[in-house]
């Protein structure tokens, strides 16, 4: 009955068929095979004549076609062209519709559901709370359905809207928490080899901008900043006119070329914030890539077809604005660039879900992202399962303001923009690598040997092999840096002795040369400390600044940098 299924699919199917509940919520990480599980439930219920009609509800038009094609492979005919103004074609076993379509005419869909005994499959059910009309629509349309099978990889939302047909129970703190009937998380899927390991490469660098008064600011991505500074530094990094995004795109392309040596059709995806940025990023990639660069814009006709064309090709790069963050199946995607300001756990999880689908043993995915605290935290907690908690929206709380970031990333022409802002540029530096919840410090200057070392990681390693390789490389690099730091201290002592002999004051080094050297030395010490203690770079920078005083590293004088270096050496 349940052959040719993965273990989690078989267990969930057996549970469903044993109980045959009206409502069943299956939570499985992106890439685990939710569609296969749901269609197996559908074929079993259809074969036993428990239901006569299958109705699939999805978030987007593209997914209607995708579900219809998947159903055809298991012998079910689902009509993806059903219109609210028409009737169900009796030649089909059922229909595929969108949440928006149902919300426009819920009574029509109620009639379709009640005309025959129906199984309603609600794909990415968390979208049922996206708008009041969507939730009300599916609640009315499917309230009396024979069976409702809800699917999601992210059973949480960034607000307090309850998800229809999801069971909530009270936890020990009095909050109402969503409960699933079967859960299969990323960490379980990774252990089973169902999904790929994901390596996050976080890029930092100094960002500079000018405000409406003409005052210039500088801040380093990854250092603790207030929400406005973080938003502007982040936006500056993503500005295609600067140096940060071209450097990161170049590094990502290098990684993709390395992977394609073993996986010839491996592809890359850049997720952009808006259409203008997407086109600019594609222009940069065209200079790097040997194949055409696909641009996928959700507001343009034919976007779904272009996704299908890219998926079926062996082209290297696709640039898209958000629409491919969920539900779009392009299994060959192996390298990603997270070049968007979106920072909710829901969007991040769905975006990373585009890269985790495993096709062959040992494949590894690489995702490049800005070294921003909220993203680093989400990357480190990728394997953590979340539930939807009413009364406690699932959004970052400490030191972060999503609304402020959203304002900071709006177009200059919008009247409610934060005070006028001009990007002056940003440099990209590989700051850290995150894998399996652990952070591995790297060198803090672009073009380093460590950067090349990490970009050249083998593309065919299983989860345990990747973990062991990173641990070994981290130890080697930390040992090398400590030896270099020891050599520098010895050279400094020798310089001081020579200065005393010649009665020459110490410290006559030109400031313009000294400050970059001191920043590099400080960042090396932070990296060493991070590697040895497991603490994030930002936390170490914060402690040094708290104990020594002064502004962010990018604005420090030479003496302030020396004070922080001396403090960290005491560790």
BADO-386492 format. One record per residue (C-alpha): residue in three letters; residue number from 1; x, z, y. Coordinates in steps of 0.05 Angstrom, whole numbers. Each point is the difference from the previous one (the first is absolute). Layout:
BEGIN
(ALA; NUM; (X; Z; Y));
...
END
This chain:
BEGIN
(UNK; 1; (0; 0; 0));
(UNK; 2; (55; 18; 49));
(UNK; 3; (58; -43; -24));
(UNK; 4; (46; -38; 48));
(UNK; 5; (-8; 54; 53));
(UNK; 6; (51; 46; 31));
(UNK; 7; (-5; 73; -21));
(UNK; 8; (-34; 22; 65));
(UNK; 9; (-50; -57; -4));
(UNK; 10; (-16; 16; -72));
(UNK; 11; (-9; 74; 15));
(UNK; 12; (-45; -14; 60));
(UNK; 13; (-41; -52; -39));
(UNK; 14; (-10; 48; -58));
(UNK; 15; (-22; 54; 48));
(UNK; 16; (-49; -46; 35));
(UNK; 17; (-30; -27; -64));
(UNK; 18; (-6; 69; -31));
(UNK; 19; (-38; 28; 59));
(UNK; 20; (-30; -63; 33));
(UNK; 21; (-11; 37; 66));
(UNK; 22; (-37; -31; 58));
(UNK; 23; (61; 11; 44));
(UNK; 24; (73; -5; -21));
(UNK; 25; (60; 2; 49));
(UNK; 26; (66; -28; -27));
(UNK; 27; (61; 12; 44));
(UNK; 28; (61; -41; -19));
(UNK; 29; (62; -18; 40));
(UNK; 30; (3; -71; 27));
(UNK; 31; (27; -47; -53));
(UNK; 32; (-24; 44; -59));
(UNK; 33; (-56; -47; -21));
(UNK; 34; (-65; 26; 29));
(UNK; 35; (-32; -70; -3));
(UNK; 36; (16; -7; -74));
(UNK; 37; (-29; 68; -15));
(UNK; 38; (-64; -14; 39));
(UNK; 39; (-11; -68; -32));
(UNK; 40; (9; 32; -69));
(UNK; 41; (-54; 50; 17));
(UNK; 42; (-44; -58; 22));
(UNK; 43; (11; -41; -63));
(UNK; 44; (-14; 61; -45));
(UNK; 45; (-65; 17; 37));
(UNK; 46; (-22; -73; 0));
(UNK; 47; (16; -8; -74));
(UNK; 48; (-40; 63; -18));
(UNK; 49; (-57; -24; 45));
(UNK; 50; (5; 64; 40));
(UNK; 51; (0; -43; 62));
(UNK; 52; (-21; -72; 14));
(UNK; 53; (33; -12; 68));
(UNK; 54; (69; 14; 30));
(UNK; 55; (6; 11; 75));
(UNK; 56; (70; 6; 31));
(UNK; 57; (6; 26; 72));
(UNK; 58; (67; -11; 35));
(UNK; 59; (30; 10; 70));
(UNK; 60; (18; -73; 16));
(UNK; 61; (-23; -71; -13));
(UNK; 62; (67; -16; -34));
(UNK; 63; (-13; 53; -52));
(UNK; 64; (-67; -31; -20));
(UNK; 65; (37; -61; -26));
(UNK; 66; (55; 42; -32));
(UNK; 67; (-50; 42; -39));
(UNK; 68; (-39; -62; -21));
(UNK; 69; (63; -32; -27));
(UNK; 70; (20; 64; -37));
(UNK; 71; (-70; 6; -30));
(UNK; 72; (1; -72; -25));
(UNK; 73; (63; 16; -40));
(UNK; 74; (-40; 52; -41));
(UNK; 75; (-62; -43; -8));
(UNK; 76; (-42; 25; 58));
(UNK; 77; (-28; -48; 52));
(UNK; 78; (-6; 33; 69));
(UNK; 79; (-23; -40; 60));
(UNK; 80; (46; 11; 60));
(UNK; 81; (-44; -45; 44));
(UNK; 82; (-64; 41; -2));
(UNK; 83; (-33; 2; 69));
(UNK; 84; (-50; 50; 28));
(UNK; 85; (-47; -58; 14));
(UNK; 86; (1; -25; -72));
(UNK; 87; (-18; 23; -70));
(UNK; 88; (43; 17; -60));
(UNK; 89; (18; -61; -41));
(UNK; 90; (-24; 15; -71));
(UNK; 91; (60; -37; -29));
(UNK; 92; (44; 58; 23));
(UNK; 93; (8; 69; -30));
(UNK; 94; (2; 30; 69));
(UNK; 95; (26; -6; 72));
(UNK; 96; (58; 21; 44));
(UNK; 97; (-18; 24; 70));
(UNK; 98; (34; 37; 57));
(UNK; 99; (-17; 68; 30));
(UNK; 100; (-16; -34; 66));
(UNK; 101; (-46; -49; -35));
(UNK; 102; (-39; 57; -33));
(UNK; 103; (-5; 39; 65));
(UNK; 104; (-33; -60; 34));
(UNK; 105; (-58; -2; -50));
(UNK; 106; (0; 62; -45));
(UNK; 107; (-73; -10; -22));
(UNK; 108; (16; -70; -25));
(UNK; 109; (58; 28; -42));
(UNK; 110; (-45; 56; -25));
(UNK; 111; (-48; -53; -26));
(UNK; 112; (57; -38; -34));
(UNK; 113; (24; 65; -32));
(UNK; 114; (-69; 22; -25));
(UNK; 115; (-21; -69; -25));
(UNK; 116; (43; 12; -62));
(UNK; 117; (37; 60; -28));
(UNK; 118; (65; -2; 40));
(UNK; 119; (71; 26; -1));
(UNK; 120; (26; 5; 71));
(UNK; 121; (76; -1; 7));
(UNK; 122; (21; 27; 68));
(UNK; 123; (71; -23; 11));
(UNK; 124; (42; 42; 49));
(UNK; 125; (-59; 47; 8));
(UNK; 126; (33; 38; 58));
(UNK; 127; (-23; -59; 43));
(UNK; 128; (-70; 25; -9));
(UNK; 129; (14; 48; 57));
(UNK; 130; (33; -51; 46));
(UNK; 131; (-63; -8; 42));
(UNK; 132; (-66; 37; -3));
(UNK; 133; (-36; -66; -14));
(UNK; 134; (46; -13; -60));
(UNK; 135; (-13; 68; -31));
(UNK; 136; (-74; -2; 15));
(UNK; 137; (-4; -71; -27));
(UNK; 138; (29; 13; -69));
(UNK; 139; (-36; 67; -4));
(UNK; 140; (-67; -35; 9));
(UNK; 141; (16; -62; -40));
(UNK; 142; (28; 34; -62));
(UNK; 143; (-35; 68; 0));
(UNK; 144; (-38; -15; -64));
(UNK; 145; (51; -44; -37));
(UNK; 146; (6; 11; -74));
(UNK; 147; (75; 14; 6));
(UNK; 148; (49; 4; 59));
(UNK; 149; (74; -6; -14));
(UNK; 150; (43; 17; 61));
(UNK; 151; (73; -20; 4));
(UNK; 152; (55; 18; 48));
(UNK; 153; (75; 9; 4));
(UNK; 154; (-7; 45; 61));
(UNK; 155; (-59; 48; -6));
(UNK; 156; (10; 28; 69));
(UNK; 157; (-16; -20; 71));
(UNK; 158; (27; 13; 69));
(UNK; 159; (-66; 29; 24));
(UNK; 160; (-58; 44; -22));
(UNK; 161; (-48; -55; -22));
(UNK; 162; (-23; 17; -71));
(UNK; 163; (8; -55; -51));
(UNK; 164; (-66; -20; -33));
(UNK; 165; (-8; 13; -74));
(UNK; 166; (62; 44; -1));
(UNK; 167; (-7; 72; -24));
(UNK; 168; (25; 55; 46));
(UNK; 169; (12; 72; -21));
(UNK; 170; (22; 60; 41));
(UNK; 171; (73; 22; -6));
(UNK; 172; (29; 70; 9));
(UNK; 173; (3; -11; 76));
(UNK; 174; (-72; -20; 6));
(UNK; 175; (14; -74; 10));
(UNK; 176; (-40; -53; -36));
(UNK; 177; (49; -41; -43));
(UNK; 178; (-11; -66; -36));
(UNK; 179; (3; 4; -75));
(UNK; 180; (16; -58; -47));
(UNK; 181; (-21; -10; -72));
(UNK; 182; (67; -30; -19));
(UNK; 183; (66; -1; 40));
(UNK; 184; (63; -40; -13));
(UNK; 185; (52; 12; 54));
(UNK; 186; (62; -37; 22));
(UNK; 187; (48; 49; -33));
(UNK; 188; (-36; -8; -67));
(UNK; 189; (-1; -75; 7));
(UNK; 190; (74; -1; 17));
(UNK; 191; (16; 42; -61));
(UNK; 192; (-40; -48; -43));
(UNK; 193; (34; -61; 30));
(UNK; 194; (-66; -26; 26));
(UNK; 195; (25; -4; 72));
(UNK; 196; (68; -14; 31));
(UNK; 197; (45; 52; 31));
(UNK; 198; (-1; -6; 76));
(UNK; 199; (63; 11; 41));
(UNK; 200; (-11; 13; 74));
(UNK; 201; (55; -20; 48));
(UNK; 202; (-10; 37; 66));
(UNK; 203; (33; -30; 61));
(UNK; 204; (16; 41; 62));
(UNK; 205; (36; -20; 63));
(UNK; 206; (-1; 13; 75));
(UNK; 207; (-60; -27; 38));
(UNK; 208; (-2; -9; 75));
(UNK; 209; (-58; -12; 48));
(UNK; 210; (-19; 3; 74));
(UNK; 211; (-62; 32; 30));
(UNK; 212; (-42; -22; 60));
(UNK; 213; (45; 40; 48));
(UNK; 214; (61; -38; -24));
(UNK; 215; (29; 59; -37));
(UNK; 216; (35; -17; -65));
(UNK; 217; (-5; 40; -64));
(UNK; 218; (36; -1; -66));
(UNK; 219; (-18; 33; -66));
(UNK; 220; (23; -6; -72));
(UNK; 221; (-52; -17; -53));
(UNK; 222; (-2; 56; -51));
(UNK; 223; (18; 56; 48));
(UNK; 224; (-55; 50; 19));
(UNK; 225; (-36; -27; 61));
(UNK; 226; (-66; 13; 33));
(UNK; 227; (-58; -47; -18));
(UNK; 228; (8; -44; 62));
(UNK; 229; (76; -8; -10));
(UNK; 230; (-11; -15; -74));
(UNK; 231; (-53; -52; 15));
(UNK; 232; (43; -36; 51));
(UNK; 233; (63; 3; -42));
(UNK; 234; (-40; -27; -59));
(UNK; 235; (-31; -55; 41));
(UNK; 236; (68; -19; 29));
(UNK; 237; (29; -6; -70));
(UNK; 238; (-56; -47; -21));
(UNK; 239; (8; -44; 62));
(UNK; 240; (24; -68; -25));
(UNK; 241; (40; -11; 64));
(UNK; 242; (46; 58; -18));
(UNK; 243; (54; 7; -53));
(UNK; 244; (-34; 49; -47));
(UNK; 245; (-51; -44; -34));
(UNK; 246; (47; -61; -8));
(UNK; 247; (52; 46; -32));
(UNK; 248; (-50; 31; -47));
(UNK; 249; (-30; -68; -18));
(UNK; 250; (70; -25; -15));
(UNK; 251; (15; 60; -44));
(UNK; 252; (-67; -9; -36));
(UNK; 253; (16; -74; -11));
(UNK; 254; (68; 19; -29));
(UNK; 255; (-35; 47; -48));
(UNK; 256; (-50; -53; -20));
(UNK; 257; (55; -51; -14));
(UNK; 258; (35; 52; -44));
(UNK; 259; (-64; 13; -39));
(UNK; 260; (-14; -75; -9));
(UNK; 261; (65; -7; -38));
(UNK; 262; (-36; 36; -58));
(UNK; 263; (-72; -13; 21));
(UNK; 264; (-2; -71; 26));
(UNK; 265; (-71; 2; 28));
(UNK; 266; (6; 68; 34));
(UNK; 267; (-35; -2; 68));
(UNK; 268; (0; 41; 64));
(UNK; 269; (-55; 24; 46));
(UNK; 270; (4; 22; 72));
(UNK; 271; (-60; 41; 23));
(UNK; 272; (-7; -8; 76));
(UNK; 273; (-43; 37; 51));
(UNK; 274; (-29; -61; 35));
(UNK; 275; (-2; -76; 2));
(UNK; 276; (52; -9; 54));
(UNK; 277; (51; 43; -37));
(UNK; 278; (-16; -34; -66));
(UNK; 279; (16; -68; 29));
(UNK; 280; (65; 26; 32));
(UNK; 281; (22; 32; -66));
(UNK; 282; (-14; -65; -37));
(UNK; 283; (43; -38; 49));
(UNK; 284; (58; 47; -14));
(UNK; 285; (-9; -7; -75));
(UNK; 286; (-1; -76; 4));
(UNK; 287; (72; 3; 23));
(UNK; 288; (18; 41; -62));
(UNK; 289; (-44; -29; -54));
(UNK; 290; (11; -64; -39));
(UNK; 291; (-75; -7; -13));
(UNK; 292; (-61; -4; 45));
(UNK; 293; (-24; 67; 29));
(UNK; 294; (-75; 12; -9));
(UNK; 295; (-38; 32; 57));
(UNK; 296; (-65; 35; -20));
(UNK; 297; (-47; 19; 57));
(UNK; 298; (-66; 31; -18));
(UNK; 299; (-37; -31; 58));
(UNK; 300; (18; -71; -19));
(UNK; 301; (-38; -43; -50));
(UNK; 302; (34; -13; -66));
(UNK; 303; (39; 66; -1));
(UNK; 304; (-22; 15; -72));
(UNK; 305; (21; -69; -23));
(UNK; 306; (69; 8; 31));
(UNK; 307; (9; 66; -36));
(UNK; 308; (-17; -35; -66));
(UNK; 309; (48; -57; 16));
(UNK; 310; (56; 49; 14));
(UNK; 311; (-15; 39; -63));
(UNK; 312; (4; -63; -43));
(UNK; 313; (64; -25; 33));
(UNK; 314; (72; 23; -3));
(UNK; 315; (8; 3; 77));
(UNK; 316; (39; 58; 27));
(UNK; 317; (-39; 31; 57));
(UNK; 318; (-71; 14; 24));
(UNK; 319; (-17; 34; 67));
(UNK; 320; (-69; 31; 7));
(UNK; 321; (-41; 43; 46));
(UNK; 322; (-28; 58; -40));
(UNK; 323; (-50; -40; -41));
(UNK; 324; (46; -2; -61));
(UNK; 325; (8; 75; 0));
(UNK; 326; (-57; 9; -49));
(UNK; 327; (-29; -36; -60));
(UNK; 328; (43; -62; 5));
(UNK; 329; (37; -13; -65));
(UNK; 330; (67; -35; 8));
(UNK; 331; (39; 29; -59));
(UNK; 332; (66; -34; 18));
(UNK; 333; (8; 40; 65));
(UNK; 334; (64; 40; -8));
(UNK; 335; (25; 12; 71));
(UNK; 336; (-41; 26; 58));
(UNK; 337; (11; 14; 74));
(UNK; 338; (-47; 51; 29));
(UNK; 339; (0; -27; 72));
(UNK; 340; (-65; 30; 23));
(UNK; 341; (-20; 62; 39));
(UNK; 342; (-54; 19; -50));
(UNK; 343; (15; 70; -24));
(UNK; 344; (-60; 28; -39));
(UNK; 345; (12; 20; -72));
(UNK; 346; (-56; -46; -22));
(UNK; 347; (30; -63; 32));
(UNK; 348; (71; 18; -22));
(UNK; 349; (-20; 11; -72));
(UNK; 350; (-39; -65; -3));
(UNK; 351; (57; -39; 34));
(UNK; 352; (52; 26; -49));
(UNK; 353; (-48; -15; -57));
(UNK; 354; (14; -74; 13));
(UNK; 355; (70; 8; -28));
(UNK; 356; (-8; 45; -60));
(UNK; 357; (-32; -46; -52));
(UNK; 358; (48; -6; -59));
(UNK; 359; (8; -67; -35));
(UNK; 360; (61; 13; -43));
(UNK; 361; (40; 62; -20));
(UNK; 362; (51; 24; 51));
(UNK; 363; (-25; -35; 63));
(UNK; 364; (12; 39; 64));
(UNK; 365; (-35; -8; 67));
(UNK; 366; (34; 12; 67));
(UNK; 367; (-38; 18; 64));
(UNK; 368; (34; 2; 68));
(UNK; 369; (-31; 44; 53));
(UNK; 370; (15; 35; 67));
(UNK; 371; (31; 68; -6));
(UNK; 372; (-61; 35; 30));
(UNK; 373; (-18; 70; -25));
(UNK; 374; (-72; -16; -19));
(UNK; 375; (22; -61; -41));
(UNK; 376; (58; 36; -33));
(UNK; 377; (-48; 56; -21));
(UNK; 378; (-49; -50; -29));
(UNK; 379; (56; -37; -37));
(UNK; 380; (26; 66; -29));
(UNK; 381; (-70; 19; -24));
(UNK; 382; (-19; -68; -29));
(UNK; 383; (-11; 30; -69));
(UNK; 384; (-45; 57; 26));
(UNK; 385; (-73; -8; -18));
(UNK; 386; (-49; 14; 56));
(UNK; 387; (-74; 15; 2));
(UNK; 388; (-48; -9; 57));
(UNK; 389; (-11; 67; 34));
(UNK; 390; (-60; 5; 46));
(UNK; 391; (14; 43; 61));
(UNK; 392; (75; -13; -5));
(UNK; 393; (13; -74; 15));
(UNK; 394; (61; -29; -36));
(UNK; 395; (43; -16; 59));
(UNK; 396; (67; 28; 24));
(UNK; 397; (-10; 64; 39));
(UNK; 398; (67; 30; 22));
(UNK; 399; (36; -32; 58));
(UNK; 400; (-37; -66; -6));
(UNK; 401; (-57; -34; 37));
(UNK; 402; (-29; -63; -31));
(UNK; 403; (-43; -14; 62));
(UNK; 404; (61; 3; 46));
(UNK; 405; (38; -48; -46));
(UNK; 406; (-59; -47; -1));
(UNK; 407; (-2; 0; 76));
(UNK; 408; (75; -12; 5));
(UNK; 409; (-6; -61; -44));
(UNK; 410; (-56; -34; 38));
(UNK; 411; (12; -63; 42));
(UNK; 412; (26; 10; 70));
(UNK; 413; (-62; -32; 30));
(UNK; 414; (-47; 54; -26));
(UNK; 415; (-20; 48; 56));
(UNK; 416; (5; 64; -42));
(UNK; 417; (72; -12; -20));
(UNK; 418; (49; 57; 8));
(UNK; 419; (42; -4; 65));
(UNK; 420; (34; -68; 5));
(UNK; 421; (55; -10; -49));
(UNK; 422; (56; -51; -10));
(UNK; 423; (40; -6; -63));
(UNK; 424; (75; -5; 12));
(UNK; 425; (22; -9; -72));
(UNK; 426; (19; 39; -62));
(UNK; 427; (55; -4; -53));
(UNK; 428; (-13; 8; -74));
(UNK; 429; (40; 48; -44));
(UNK; 430; (-14; 16; -72));
(UNK; 431; (-16; 74; 4));
(UNK; 432; (-24; 21; -69));
(UNK; 433; (-27; -23; -66));
(UNK; 434; (-61; 32; -32));
(UNK; 435; (-15; -4; -74));
(UNK; 436; (-45; 42; -45));
(UNK; 437; (-10; 51; 55));
(UNK; 438; (75; 11; 12));
(UNK; 439; (37; -21; 63));
(UNK; 440; (70; -30; -6));
(UNK; 441; (40; 0; 65));
(UNK; 442; (38; -63; 18));
(UNK; 443; (50; -19; 53));
(UNK; 444; (-27; 0; 71));
(UNK; 445; (27; -65; 26));
(UNK; 446; (-22; -71; -15));
(UNK; 447; (42; -45; -43));
(UNK; 448; (31; 58; -37));
(UNK; 449; (28; -3; -70));
(UNK; 450; (-56; 48; -21));
(UNK; 451; (-53; -47; 27));
(UNK; 452; (28; -58; -41));
(UNK; 453; (4; 47; -60));
(UNK; 454; (-74; 18; 4));
(UNK; 455; (-23; -71; 15));
(UNK; 456; (36; -22; -62));
(UNK; 457; (-35; 49; -47));
(UNK; 458; (-16; -34; -67));
(UNK; 459; (-70; -29; -1));
(UNK; 460; (-12; 15; -74));
(UNK; 461; (3; 75; -11));
(UNK; 462; (-53; 47; -27));
(UNK; 463; (-19; 63; 37));
(UNK; 464; (50; 46; -34));
(UNK; 465; (57; -50; 7));
(UNK; 466; (-15; -8; 74));
(UNK; 467; (-1; 76; 10));
(UNK; 468; (68; 9; -35));
(UNK; 469; (32; -58; 37));
(UNK; 470; (-22; 27; 68));
(UNK; 471; (24; 70; -17));
(UNK; 472; (68; -27; -20));
(UNK; 473; (8; -44; 62));
(UNK; 474; (-23; 57; 45));
(UNK; 475; (54; 46; -29));
(UNK; 476; (54; -53; 7));
(UNK; 477; (-19; -14; 73));
(UNK; 478; (-4; 73; 18));
(UNK; 479; (68; 14; -30));
(UNK; 480; (29; -59; 39));
(UNK; 481; (-31; 23; 65));
(UNK; 482; (25; 71; -9));
(UNK; 483; (70; -27; -12));
(UNK; 484; (-7; -43; 63));
(UNK; 485; (-24; 60; 40));
(UNK; 486; (59; 41; -25));
(UNK; 487; (47; -56; 21));
(UNK; 488; (-31; -3; 69));
(UNK; 489; (7; 74; 10));
(UNK; 490; (73; -4; -19));
(UNK; 491; (11; -58; 49));
(UNK; 492; (-34; 41; 55));
(UNK; 493; (45; 60; -13));
(UNK; 494; (61; -46; 1));
(UNK; 495; (-23; -31; 66));
(UNK; 496; (-7; 69; 30));
(UNK; 497; (69; 20; -23));
(UNK; 498; (30; -63; 31));
(UNK; 499; (-38; 12; 65));
(UNK; 500; (28; 71; 4));
(UNK; 501; (71; -26; -12));
(UNK; 502; (-6; -51; 56));
(UNK; 503; (-42; 47; 44));
(UNK; 504; (-55; -52; 3));
(UNK; 505; (-72; 26; 7));
(UNK; 506; (-42; -11; -62));
(UNK; 507; (-63; -40; 12));
(UNK; 508; (25; -58; 43));
(UNK; 509; (-35; -48; -47));
(UNK; 510; (-45; -47; 40));
(UNK; 511; (-72; 25; -4));
(UNK; 512; (-28; -69; -16));
(UNK; 513; (43; -1; -62));
(UNK; 514; (-6; 73; -18));
(UNK; 515; (-75; 8; 0));
(UNK; 516; (-14; -54; -52));
(UNK; 517; (56; 29; -43));
(UNK; 518; (-30; 70; 6));
(UNK; 519; (-70; -24; -16));
(UNK; 520; (27; -34; -62));
(UNK; 521; (36; 63; -20));
(UNK; 522; (-62; 43; 11));
(UNK; 523; (-44; -47; -40));
(UNK; 524; (51; 0; -57));
(UNK; 525; (-1; 76; -1));
(UNK; 526; (-76; -1; 0));
(UNK; 527; (0; -50; -58));
(UNK; 528; (49; 43; -40));
(UNK; 529; (-41; 63; 13));
(UNK; 530; (-64; -37; -20));
(UNK; 531; (31; -24; -65));
(UNK; 532; (25; 69; -18));
(UNK; 533; (-62; 39; 19));
(UNK; 534; (-56; -50; -11));
(UNK; 535; (-26; 13; 70));
(UNK; 536; (-24; -59; 42));
(UNK; 537; (46; -27; 54));
(UNK; 538; (-51; 16; 54));
(UNK; 539; (-4; 73; -20));
(UNK; 540; (76; 7; 4));
(UNK; 541; (2; -34; 68));
(UNK; 542; (-55; 48; 23));
(UNK; 543; (38; 62; -22));
(UNK; 544; (64; -23; 33));
(UNK; 545; (-37; -16; 65));
(UNK; 546; (-37; 67; -2));
(UNK; 547; (64; 40; -9));
(UNK; 548; (43; -40; 49));
(UNK; 549; (-51; -22; 51));
(UNK; 550; (-3; -67; 36));
(UNK; 551; (-40; -64; -5));
(UNK; 552; (-9; -48; -59));
(UNK; 553; (65; -28; -29));
(UNK; 554; (-7; -66; 37));
(UNK; 555; (2; 36; 67));
(UNK; 556; (54; 52; -16));
(UNK; 557; (65; 6; 39));
(UNK; 558; (66; 1; -37));
(UNK; 559; (4; 76; 5));
(UNK; 560; (-71; 9; -27));
(UNK; 561; (18; -45; -59));
(UNK; 562; (64; 41; -12));
(UNK; 563; (-41; 64; -1));
(UNK; 564; (-48; -27; -53));
(UNK; 565; (58; -27; -42));
(UNK; 566; (33; 69; 3));
(UNK; 567; (-66; 33; -20));
(UNK; 568; (-9; -45; -61));
(UNK; 569; (72; 9; -22));
(UNK; 570; (-15; 74; -8));
(UNK; 571; (-49; -18; -56));
END
